[in-house]
Amino acid sequence: MTAFADTETVTWIAVGAAADVPLWEGRRVTVEGQRIAVFHTDAGFHAVDGSCPHKQGPLQDGLVADDCVTCPLHGWRFSLGTGERIGGGPDDPSLRVYPVIVHDGELMLGLPDE
C-alpha cells in the first residue's frame, strides 16, 4: 500500500473549496509541482496521484464508482482508499494516497514532511 505510514507527519495545505468537487467527480490540484487528483465519494474525499502509472492518463477525468477511479485512457482501475490497481497483477504499480480533510469548507491535503 502506498498510503502514508501512521508515524509520518504531514503538512496540511489548502487546495480549494470542498464545494468545488461534486459528488462522484474528481478535480486536479497541483501542489509543489506534483499533479494530484481529489475525488468526492459517499465515503468522503480522497486524494491520489493525478496521473495513471500506465500511460499518464489524467485520473481526475476518470469514472468514479465504488470508491475506485477508472483511468479515462485505457481503463486501469484503482482503489481510492489504497491506491492499488483493481484486477491487476501483484507487480502492477499503485498510486500514492494522500490524506485529505475538510476544514471550514476548505479541502486540506496532507503532504509528508521530509
ABEGO torsion letter per residue (X at the ends): XABBBAABBBBBBBAEBAAABBBGBBBBBBBGGBBBBBBBBAAEBBBBBABBAAAGBBAAABBBBGGBBBBAAAGBBBBAAAGBBBGBBAABBBBBBBBBBBBGGBBBBBBBBX
